[in-house]
Each structure stands twice: as structure tokens, then as C-alpha cells.
Amino acid sequence: MLGLARALVATRGGTAVARARLAPRRVAPVRLGGRAHLATRIDVIDDAPAFATLVQGASRGIGLELARQMLERDADVFRGRARGGIVVATCRDPEGSDGLRALRARHGTRLVTARVDVEEEETMKAAVDVVMREVGRLDFMANVSAVLSDGKMRPETSIARTEAANMTRAYAVNAVGPTMMMKHFSPLMLKTAEKNAMEGGGGHVPVIANWSARVSSVGDNQLGGWHSYRASKTALNQLTRNAAIEFARKKHPIIAMCVHPGTVDTKLSEPFKKNVPADKLFTPEYAVTRLLEVIGDANLEQSSGNLFDYAGEKIQW
């Protein structure tokens, strides 16, 4: 019942442990699909897991690999703070992802799934309720979803090939989507930052990492082309920088940064990888491993509001 503390129990290494103890309170209803749903607000996070990750775009490719590594390399990332943590995997159809089903079979209750479509803000609101109810904190959020080509949508080699509908969709998925994710999940991350700070000077600062691209850089653009994709990722950089400035003003701030994974052998790069040298075409495992090193070492002073590549090199805007 709402108003009663709820304990969720997970099994780790044969030991039953409390996964989350939440005290939801009734707040204004949220409308989803024409029906009113009661939203909840978490005032205190007591027995939540020590670390929680959310991966948006986790059904395949980089997002799926990121979810896997946060579950299976948890002791090696974020300087060991992610050990035993929970991973929330979101995408348009979690139940339809073979990869997520396989992870759930191996890791059980350490994996939580929720439906999020970055073009449908209502799904994000519903996912926030899931995370608050099932997890109770959020230390790391990765916004991985992106669109480069889809159906007749292709990277443009000339301004003459641009289409208003394709440009609008690229902006909606690549820039607006991650921004709305920051809008809806940052309150919980700020609450987590407050709790971490109360645990002592070594408290972890939560991190938002938005997947950008080197082609987003205005200063680095010497080739032109790819108008919609470039511009949408440039917009994401600016929006992330704005959010980072805002979050830095909070009493207990959080980090917002952009990352470039390199050219990764996924469905997104499938039509173009034949032109990429073999040593520059990365596997999802390699790209994620390198980026987790960069993100895990992020700090407010040097990382927040900036764009870094997989080698930890800062990319000019």
C-alpha cells in the first residue's frame, strides 16, 4: 500500500539482502495513455542498494554492453563503488530484447527493466516511478539512444539532401530525448548526491553521461556533411553544458558530461563501417570498457559540461 514502507529482497551470492526500502507518498496523479496514475515521491532513501545505474537504449549494441558490464564488472568500475549494484535497462521494448532476457536470466533481481521511448516523454515519467519504487536511488545514467539512419533517413552529403522531417527527428531523438531524461531523473540523482554527501567526504558524485560524437564538434568540423546528425549532437552538447552549469549550483551537485565512443561496430554504424580502418572500428566491449574508465574518473571541476572521447581526451566544442 502507498504510505507503507516496502522492502524488496534480492539474492546475491546466496545471501538475501534488502534491496530497497522506500516510503512513497501520494502526490498529484500522472496521466498515461488517458488514464490517471498515482506518482510517488521519495523523501528518504534508507536501505537502497549502494549503487544504481540506468542505461537508456539498452536493448542492443553499446547500451546492452554497458548494462552487461555494469552487472558483471561492477567491482572494477567507478573505483569499486558499483559493486553489487542494480542496473535499470530501458528501451522501447524491453521484453523483446533477447540480450536483456539473457542478462535477466544470469543476474535476476539485479536487473530492472522499464519501457522508455525517447520520443514519448510520458514513458520517462512512468520510468521514474519504477526506479523510485524498485531501486530508490540513481548514481549513473547513460543516455545512449541515437538515430543516424532509419528507413529513408540517411546522413546527408549535401545541403540539397536535407529533409525537414529527418532533421526534426534527429533533433528529437539525439538532443531532446536525453534532455528530457535529465529533466525527469535529475531530481532523484540530486537526492542521491545529498545522501552520498552525508556518508562522508568520499561520497560519490552521481554522473549523467550523454552519448555524443566527435562530429558534433564545430571546431573540429573540416569535412562537412551529415547535417542532421551533426547538428543534433551539437545541440546535445549545448544542452548538456547548460544542465551541468545548473547542477553545479546545487548544494549537492551532480555531473553532466558528453562522451564519444569512437566508431563502434553496431547497427548504427553498419552502413558506413566499410570505410573505417580496422584498428579504428571498435567492438562494443572495447568502447564501453574505455568509456567506463573515463566516466568512472569524472569530476565536477574538469569533466562536467565537457565532451570526452574513449581515450579520455577532451574534444573541443
N, C-alpha and C positions, 0 to 999 in steps of 0.2 A: 504494500500500500504506500501511496505517497505520504510523506511525513514520518515514515518509519525508516530507521537505518537499515541498510541492506548489505549483507556480506556475501561476496562471491568467492568461491574457493577454487583454486587451481592446484594441480598436482605437478610438482617439479622434483625430479629425481626421487620419486616415490614418497615425497613428503607433502602433505596437504598444508597449504599456506593461504592466508587471507589475501585475496587479490584486490578487493576494493571494498570500502565501507563508506557508503555515501548517504547523505541526509538531504534528499531532494525536497524542494519546497514548491508549492503551486505558484505559478506565475501566469501571465496572460497566455491564452491559447494561441497556437500557431496553426495556420490553415495549410494543409497539404492535400492536393487533389480535391479541393472543395469541401474537405471535412476538417473540423477543428480538432487539433491535438494539443494536449497539455504539454507545454515546455517546462523544463525544470532548470533551477539554478543551484549550483553547488556553492554553499557558503564556506564549508570547511572540508579539506581533503585530509583525511586521517590515515587510513590503512591502505591507501592506493599503492600500486607497485612502485618500485624505486625509480623506474624509468619507463616512459611510454613514447612510442613513435607512431606517426601517421604518415602513410605513403599514399598520395593521390596519384592515380594512374598505375595501379599495382597489378593489373591483370596479366601483363606480359612484359618482355623486354627489360629495360632498365628498372622500371618500377617493381616488377616481380623480383628481380635480382636484389634490389635494395631491401625489400621485405625479407627475402631469404637470409641475407647477410645479417640483418639486424636480429634475426632469430637465432642464427647458427654461429655467428661471430660476435655475439653480444659481449663477451668478456674482453674482446680485443679492440672494440671501438669506443669512442668517447671516453678514453682513458679508463676503461673498465666500468664506468658508471652505468652502462646499459645492460650489465649482467642480469639475466633473468627477467628482462623487461618484456612488456607487452607491445605487440605490433598491431596497429589498426590499418588494414588494407582496404582502400576504397577505389572504386571504378564504376563504370556504368552497369556492369552485370557481374557482380562477384561470384554468383553461383554458376555462371557459365565459364569461369576460368579454370581450366584443368590445372594450371600451375598453383593457384590458390587452394584448390581442393587437395593437391598433394602436400602443400605446406600445412594445411589444417590436419591432415592425417598424421603428419610427423610431430606436430607441435601442439595439437589440441587447443586448450583454452588460452595459450599464449598468443594465438592469432584471433583477432576480432575483425570481422568484415562489415562493411557498410556500403550502401549504394550512394555514389556521388557522380553526377553528371555536371561537368564544369560549365555547361550552358544552361543549367537549371538551378538557380540559387536556392529554391525550396529544398532540394536534396541535401544541400550543405547544412541548412538549418536542422533538418532531421538527423543528419550525421553527428552534429554537435551533441544532440540529446543522447545518441548512442554512446559516444565517447564519455560523456559525463556520467552516464548510468553504468556503463560496463567497465570503465577504466578509472576515471576520476582525476586525471592529470594529463599533461601533454608537454614533453620535453623537446621533441624534434618533429618538425613537419616538413616533408619534402613534396613540393608540387612538381610532378614530373610530366603530367599530361601535356601533349602538344600536337599540333597539326601542321604538316608541311604540304602534303599532297593527299587528296581524297577524292575519288571519282574523277571528275573533270578538273578538279583543283590541282594545279601544278605550280612549282616555283617559276616565276616569270623571268624570262631572259631579256625582255624589253618592256618598256612602259606601255607599249601598244597592246601587250598581252594581259594587262591588269583588268580585273573584273571587280566591280564594287562589292558584289556578293561574297567573293572569295576573300577580299581584303577585310570585310566586316567579320567574316567567320574566323579568320586568322586572329584578329584582334580579340574576338570574344573568347576563343579557346586559350590563346597563348598569353594574353595580358589580363583580360577581365576575370577569367576563371581563377587564376592564382590570387588575384587581388581580393576577390570575394572570399576565397578560402582564408586569407589573412584576416579579413574583416570578421568572419564568424568564429575562427578558432583562436585568435589572439587573446580574447578575454580569459580563456582557460589557461593559455600559456603564461599570461601575466600573473594569474593566480598561482601557477606552478612556480614561477620565479620568486614570488613572495615566500612561498613555503620553503623553497631551496635556500633562500637567504636566511631564514630563521634557523636553519640547521647548522649555520656557522659560516665562516669566511670562505670555505671551499665549495659553497653551494654552486651547482651547475647553472649556467645561464641558458635558458631554452633557445633553440635555434630554428628559424624558418629558412629553408634553402629552396629558392625558386630556380628551376632548371631553365637557364637562358642559353646563349650560344655566342661564339666568337663573332659570327656575322652580325650580331646586334650592335657591335661597336661602330660608332660613326667615325672615330679617328682611325680605325683600322681598315675601313672600307676602301679598298683600291680596285675592286673588281665590278662593283655594281650588281644589278640583277637581284632576283629573289625579293622583290619589293614587299610583298605582303608579309612574308616570314620575317625578314629583317626588321621591318618597321614594328611588327607586333612584339618582337623580342626587345627592341629598343624601348618600346613603351613599358614593357615589364621591368626593365632596368630602372626606369624613372620612377615607376610606382613603388618598386621595392625600396629605392633610395628614400622616397617620401615616407614610407612606413617606418624605415629604420630611424629616421630623424624623430618621428613621433614617439616610437617606442623608447628611444634613448632618453626622453624627457620624463619617463615614468620613474617612480621611486624605486621600483624593482624592474629594470628594463629587460628586454629580450633582444635577440639578434635577428635581423632580417638581411639576407645576403643572396646573391645570384651565383650560380655555378655553371661552368661549361664542361660537359663530359668528354669533349672530343667527338670524332666521328665514330659512332658505335654501330656494330653490326646488328641492327634491329629492323623491324618493318618500316620505321620512319625513313631510314637511310637506304632501304633496299633498292630503289630505282637509281641511286647515284653512286653506290659503293664501288662500281667497276672502275671509276676514275680515281679512287683513293689508293695511294700506295699501301702495300700490305702491312708495313710497320706503323701506319697511321690509322688503320682500321681496327678499332679495339673491340674486344669481347665485352658484353655487359658485365661479366665478373671483374675484369680488369678495371673498367671505367668506374664501377661502383666502389671497388676497393680503394682506388686512388682518391676518389671524391670523399669517401668517409674519413680518410686521413685529413683532408683539407677542412671539412666541416667539423670534425671532432676537435680540431685545434682552434676553431674560430673564437674570436674575442670581440668585445664591443668596440674597442678603440680602433682596431685595424681591419676587421672583417666586415662589420655591419655596414650595410649600404653600399657595398662594393661587389665587383664581379671577379671571380677567380676561376682559373682553369684547373684541370685534373692534376696538374703538377704543383698547384699552389701559387702559380704566378698570377699577379693582378693584371686584369685586362682593362685597358683604357676605355672609357665610355665612348 
